[in-house]
Amino acid sequence: MAVFNVSYDLQQPETYEGFYNLLESFPHDHIMDGCWLVESDDDAGSLRDQLKAHIHGQDAVFVVRIGDDWAGAGTQCGGWLNAPERRFG
């Protein structure tokens, strides 16, 4: 599995139950507004397409695979990223 950063800008975030349910279906960490870390066997394009099916034309979603060289400030994601089961393969 790989770890992805999913960033999004939704015009009416309270109306996207399917979008959030999909994010929650993966091993995940919701690290800040509009930004989740998810673990998936899919590639970035496939993950984007799955999420895109739940948003509207004026919304934006960006998916990028991340590696073990990361840094954060003011987030609580270090424990999740450093967990032994996390794979950056």
C-alpha positions, -999 to 999 in steps of 0.1 A, spaced: 0 0 0 10 36 -6 3 67 14 -14 96 -4 -21 132 5 -56 141 -6 -63 179 -7 -95 194 -17 -115 226 -20 -153 219 -18 -177 247 -23 -203 232 0 -184 206 21 -215 197 42 -232 182 12 -206 156 2 -214 126 23 -202 101 -4 -169 119 -7 -162 118 30 -175 82 33 -150 72 6 -121 89 24 -131 72 56 -132 38 39 -93 38 36 -69 37 65 -67 75 70 -58 105 91 -77 137 87 -48 161 94 -64 195 87 -93 211 69 -93 200 33 -64 176 38 -63 138 45 -37 112 44 -50 79 31 -34 45 24 -44 26 -7 -33 0 -32 -46 23 -60 -25 48 -79 -31 86 -75 -51 89 -107 -75 61 -98 -79 75 -63 -86 109 -78 -112 94 -101 -130 77 -73 -132 109 -53 -141 130 -83 -173 110 -88 -185 125 -55 -178 162 -62 -192 190 -84 -176 208 -114 -166 238 -94 -148 217 -67 -111 207 -67 -93 176 -55 -56 169 -57 -40 135 -49 -2 130 -45 17 99 -33 40 108 -4 72 91 8 89 88 41 106 122 38 79 144 52 77 173 77 48 190 94 41 218 119 10 221 140 -4 188 128 -9 156 147 -2 131 119 33 120 130 20 90 150 -1 78 120 27 83 95 53 66 117 32 36 126 49 3 118 21 -8 94 26 23 73 42 15 40 57 40 16 64 15 -12 
